[in-house]
Amino acid sequence: RLSRKMAMPVFDRLRIGSRLCRVALAELAATFLLVSLCLSASANCLVSRHSSSSSGGGAEDASVLMATIGSGLALALAVYASFGVSGGHVNPAVSLALLAVGRMTLLDFLVYQAAQYLGAFAGAGAVYTFYAPMLDAIDGGRRVAFGANGTAGVFVTLPHPSASLSIVLANQLFTSAAFMLAVRAVTDGANANPATGLQPLLVGLSATCLLQCTLPVSGCTLNPARDFAPRLFASLAAGYGLPLLPAVGPRAFWAPLVGPYLGCALGSLVYELCFHRQLKVFGKSAGVNEVADDEAADGRGDGELKKLMMVDRATSKMQISDE
């Protein structure tokens, strides 16, 4: 008991006083976890395909399934880890989507962005350290980006060779919007409102679904930090050089960076307009027009309407809490 009492003050001192520092640390660590696991899944797929091809077998379908399930579970784990501290964004596009609908301040948004990209860059470095010997066995240590012996696919998402820029960008927009719509639905206390402990798992399953359905078209990035930060690491620190940078062409660089930002913002706005604002208000199934009619009948004004439409039965965990 004495040793326990002596230990407690030590752990109490480890708690960071600044809220911004706490959420930044949580997002950095959780994004590091997410990206390191996602890239590890990609590396396992690459190694598995080359091992299978050298032995005369085929493992393309199994490797895609492995990557999608691994990435979805990695997202669930990362969100679980940071959910109570930072809301479990682990995605710069998700943070932008919440900023777009007024659920985040600009200062919080900038802090989250910096932490997420730093965590993703560090995650790429960890995976490169772990898998460098296996990459050497495939590309001979020359760090070939693309082709039969290319290994850059471990770090970056790659669209299908036959897909045009417009198709790749449209697919990134669609999948990111669908993902953000799912995130908002799962975490909206006024909607179906699943148990808080299930929400990270449902977010991960949503990502798995979208990855499984659209991965071959655009690479289904969903998260710009998952592509841009590892791409930067692979180009500058791992020896892949210019082939991963914009000089190669806009399809492979800009679409997975810009698409998720625009798509998640669009998905959040669509959810706000089509679902959140149409949910039950004080037990009545009512849209904006119906509530306005009710107000006109009992004499309430526009101010009360705005108050009604801003009510959530339970505060979303994705909203930044004030202390």
Number of C-alpha atoms within 10 A of each C-alpha: 6 6 7 8 9 10 11 10 10 10 9 9 9 8 9 12 9 9 15 15 13 15 23 23 21 27 34 26 22 31 33 27 23 27 32 27 25 27 26 24 22 25 25 17 22 26 19 17 19 18 15 14 13 10 9 8 11 15 15 15 9 12 20 19 15 16 24 23 21 20 26 25 22 24 31 23 20 25 26 18 19 22 22 14 17 25 21 26 25 34 26 25 26 29 28 24 26 23 18 17 12 11 16 18 13 14 10 16 17 15 16 26 23 14 25 31 25 18 29 31 26 22 29 28 20 18 21 24 11 12 15 14 12 17 23 14 12 20 17 12 13 14 21 20 23 15 9 10 17 17 24 25 16 27 30 25 22 23 24 14 11 9 14 14 17 11 16 24 23 16 25 31 26 22 26 30 27 23 26 29 23 20 25 25 23 25 25 21 19 19 18 10 16 14 10 14 10 14 21 24 20 19 23 23 20 22 29 23 15 20 24 18 13 16 23 16 18 27 21 28 28 31 23 23 26 32 26 24 25 30 26 19 21 26 20 14 13 18 14 22 17 13 15 22 19 12 9 11 12 12 21 24 20 16 26 31 22 16 27 33 25 19 28 32 26 21 25 29 21 16 21 16 11 12 15 22 18 19 18 16 19 12 7 10 11 18 18 16 10 13 18 17 14 14 15 12 9 8 9 13 11 12 8 12 15 12 9 15 19 12 13 17 14 12 14 20 18 22 18 17 15 5 4
